[in-house]
Amino acid sequence: MKEKKDLKEFISTSTGKFVFIGIFYFIFITVFAAVSAISFNSDAPYIMFVFCALFVYFGWKALNRITPRIFLIMPIIGWFFYFTIKFILAYFVGVAIAPYKIAKMIAEKI
């Protein structure tokens, strides 16, 4: 019981959050690399789809924070290119942001 309390106190400090986020990045990247290496497994495409969906979700939310909140008037093809480019950027931004956001949410719940 005391160990749980000590862990909660450690994670509530800034150093504890930094260590927890670092561990989560390590686990996230290790699992991603392992699934990528085992491409002959039949479940690998589904697991990679889940990772990509996580990346895009967190990346999209991060990009929404920096894009202007104004209404743009563009033709349909302009909107297509806008959302296509934003989707691709959301994936790459999400690769960096997703482990941080997930670890931060878990650390706050603890």
C-alpha positions as CSV (number, residue, x, y, z in Angstrom):
1,M,0.0,0.0,0.0
2,K,2.8,2.4,0.8
3,E,4.5,1.6,-2.5
4,K,1.4,2.8,-4.4
5,K,1.4,6.0,-2.4
6,D,5.1,6.5,-3.1
7,L,4.6,5.9,-6.8
8,K,1.7,8.4,-6.9
9,E,3.8,11.0,-5.2
10,F,6.7,10.4,-7.5
11,I,4.5,10.7,-10.6
12,S,2.9,13.9,-9.3
13,T,6.3,15.6,-9.4
14,S,7.7,17.1,-12.6
15,T,10.6,14.7,-12.6
16,G,8.2,11.8,-12.2
17,K,6.1,13.0,-15.1
18,F,9.2,13.4,-17.2
19,V,10.3,9.8,-16.4
20,F,6.8,8.4,-16.9
21,I,6.5,10.1,-20.3
22,G,10.0,8.9,-21.3
23,I,9.1,5.3,-20.3
24,F,5.9,5.6,-22.3
25,Y,7.7,6.9,-25.4
26,F,10.1,3.9,-25.1
27,I,7.2,1.4,-24.8
28,F,5.3,3.1,-27.6
29,I,8.2,3.1,-30.0
30,T,9.3,-0.5,-29.1
31,V,5.8,-1.9,-29.7
32,F,5.6,0.1,-33.0
33,A,8.9,-1.2,-34.1
34,A,8.1,-4.8,-33.1
35,V,4.8,-4.7,-35.0
36,S,6.6,-3.2,-38.0
37,A,9.2,-5.9,-38.0
38,I,6.7,-8.8,-37.7
39,S,4.9,-8.0,-40.9
40,F,4.1,-11.6,-41.7
41,N,1.8,-11.8,-38.7
42,S,-1.9,-11.6,-39.8
43,D,-2.8,-9.2,-37.0
44,A,0.0,-6.7,-37.8
45,P,-2.0,-4.6,-40.3
46,Y,-4.8,-4.1,-37.7
47,I,-2.4,-3.1,-35.0
48,M,-0.7,-0.7,-37.3
49,F,-4.1,0.8,-38.2
50,V,-4.8,1.4,-34.5
51,F,-1.4,3.1,-34.2
52,C,-2.0,5.3,-37.2
53,A,-5.5,6.3,-36.0
54,L,-4.0,7.3,-32.7
55,F,-1.3,9.3,-34.4
56,V,-3.8,11.1,-36.7
57,Y,-6.3,11.8,-33.8
58,F,-3.7,13.4,-31.5
59,G,-1.9,15.1,-34.5
60,W,-5.2,16.6,-35.7
61,K,-6.0,18.0,-32.3
62,A,-2.5,19.5,-32.0
63,L,-2.8,21.1,-35.5
64,N,-6.2,22.6,-34.6
65,R,-4.5,24.5,-31.8
66,I,-2.2,26.3,-34.2
67,T,-4.4,26.8,-37.2
68,P,-6.5,30.0,-37.4
69,R,-10.1,29.8,-36.5
70,I,-11.4,31.8,-39.5
71,F,-13.8,30.7,-42.2
72,L,-12.0,30.2,-45.5
73,I,-13.8,30.4,-48.8
74,M,-12.3,27.9,-51.2
75,P,-13.5,25.8,-54.0
76,I,-14.1,22.1,-53.4
77,I,-10.7,21.1,-54.7
78,G,-9.1,23.5,-52.3
79,W,-10.9,21.9,-49.4
80,F,-9.8,18.5,-50.6
81,F,-6.1,19.6,-50.8
82,Y,-6.4,21.4,-47.4
83,F,-7.8,18.3,-45.6
84,T,-5.4,15.9,-47.4
85,I,-2.3,17.9,-46.4
86,K,-3.7,18.4,-42.9
87,F,-4.3,14.7,-42.6
88,I,-0.7,13.9,-43.7
89,L,0.7,16.5,-41.3
90,A,-1.5,15.2,-38.5
91,Y,0.0,11.7,-38.8
92,F,3.6,13.0,-38.6
93,V,2.8,15.4,-35.8
94,G,0.8,12.7,-34.0
95,V,3.9,10.4,-34.1
96,A,5.6,12.8,-31.7
97,I,2.6,14.0,-29.8
98,A,0.5,10.8,-29.1
99,P,2.8,9.1,-26.6
100,Y,3.3,12.4,-24.7
101,K,-0.5,13.1,-24.5
102,I,-1.4,9.6,-23.6
103,A,1.3,9.4,-20.9
104,K,0.2,12.9,-19.6
105,M,-3.4,11.7,-19.3
106,I,-2.4,8.6,-17.5
107,A,-0.1,10.5,-15.1
108,E,-2.9,13.0,-14.3
109,K,-5.3,10.1,-13.6
110,I,-2.8,8.5,-11.2
